């Protein structure tokens, strides 16, 4: 299973979903799905935009956990 750490990262950096959407141009619904870990797929461009804006690596944003 892949876990998305977006909610943790946004909390640490005190960034709101609306601000992230506005600054990156990523759809707010896409960010909400990642934040709530309900997304089933994500575009590579979205991952790149989020990582660049948040200044994190892909391994920090996503991690594989064993079930």
Residue pairs with C-beta under 8 A, 6 or more apart in sequence:
1 64
1 65
1 66
1 67
2 62
2 63
2 64
2 65
3 37
3 62
3 63
3 64
3 65
4 34
4 35
4 37
4 39
4 61
4 62
5 60
5 61
5 62
5 63
6 31
6 34
6 35
6 50
6 61
7 35
7 36
7 37
9 54
9 56
9 60
9 61
10 16
10 17
10 20
10 35
10 54
13 54
15 54
17 28
17 31
17 32
17 35
18 28
20 26
20 31
20 50
20 53
20 54
21 27
21 28
21 31
23 53
24 49
24 50
24 53
25 49
26 46
26 49
26 50
30 39
30 42
30 46
33 39
34 42
34 50
47 58
47 61
47 62
50 61
51 57
51 58
51 61
54 61
